[in-house]
Amino acid sequence: MTVGYTFMTVLYGLIGISGALSIIVMVWGFLVYIFRLGTVRREEGIHIMQWGVRLVITSVILIGVMRLIGRWFGI
């Protein structure tokens, strides 16, 4: 195993964990939105869901970049 392979494996793990957490944040925002459906504070749920979607998109982009770097360097 090379150092590059180990580094990429650790980064893939971290990106996977952040992707899972972003999905949890998105679901949490949805639940906040549903449970506060008739209240003024339901905008908070929408805001949380927006951040969750942003984090999911960022995780997917990072996975793509990591794969591209891995192909470039043959890792």
Wavefront OBJ file of the C-alpha trace (Angstrom):
o trace
v 0.000 0.000 0.000
v 1.253 3.408 -0.902
v 0.840 6.562 1.106
v -1.376 7.996 -1.628
v -3.705 4.998 -1.516
v -3.996 5.239 2.262
v -4.616 8.986 2.063
v -7.338 8.526 -0.559
v -8.972 5.777 1.519
v -9.097 8.042 4.571
v -10.533 10.904 2.505
v -13.188 8.637 0.989
v -14.175 7.598 4.505
v -14.413 11.192 5.691
v -16.449 12.194 2.651
v -18.750 9.224 3.206
v -19.298 10.205 6.830
v -20.005 13.807 5.850
v -22.428 12.586 3.172
v -24.290 10.481 5.707
v -24.439 13.387 8.144
v -25.741 15.696 5.429
v -28.584 13.280 4.685
v -29.384 13.180 8.404
v -29.445 17.000 8.463
v -31.779 17.042 5.475
v -34.174 14.563 7.106
v -34.003 16.520 10.372
v -34.998 19.685 8.503
v -37.895 17.843 6.889
v -39.113 16.618 10.280
v -38.848 20.130 11.729
v -40.866 21.409 8.776
v -43.569 18.747 9.197
v -43.937 19.125 12.964
v -44.097 22.923 12.780
v -46.455 22.961 9.807
v -48.910 25.464 11.251
v -46.417 27.680 13.021
v -44.388 30.678 11.996
v -41.115 28.853 12.803
v -41.476 26.287 10.009
v -39.144 28.452 7.902
v -36.397 27.086 10.145
v -37.113 23.601 8.776
v -36.856 24.869 5.209
v -33.541 26.533 6.041
v -32.179 23.307 7.567
v -33.296 21.302 4.520
v -31.560 23.756 2.200
v -28.308 23.306 4.108
v -28.752 19.535 3.959
v -29.178 19.618 0.185
v -26.112 21.848 -0.166
v -24.060 19.438 1.909
v -25.231 16.408 -0.118
v -24.291 18.144 -3.370
v -20.911 19.120 -1.944
v -20.247 15.522 -0.861
v -21.102 14.184 -4.317
v -18.838 16.756 -5.967
v -15.992 15.882 -3.593
v -16.341 12.176 -4.401
v -16.121 13.015 -8.101
v -13.039 15.163 -7.577
v -11.380 12.436 -5.504
v -12.038 9.854 -8.225
v -10.608 12.203 -10.837
v -7.473 12.797 -8.765
v -7.168 9.059 -8.174
v -7.302 8.360 -11.903
v -4.784 11.083 -12.686
v -2.250 9.726 -10.241
v -3.101 6.061 -10.723
v -4.164 5.491 -7.142
l 1 2 3 4 5 6 7 8 9 10 11 12 13 14 15 16 17 18 19 20 21 22 23 24 25 26 27 28 29 30 31 32 33 34 35 36 37 38 39 40 41 42 43 44 45 46 47 48 49 50 51 52 53 54 55 56 57 58 59 60 61 62 63 64 65 66 67 68 69 70 71 72 73 74 75
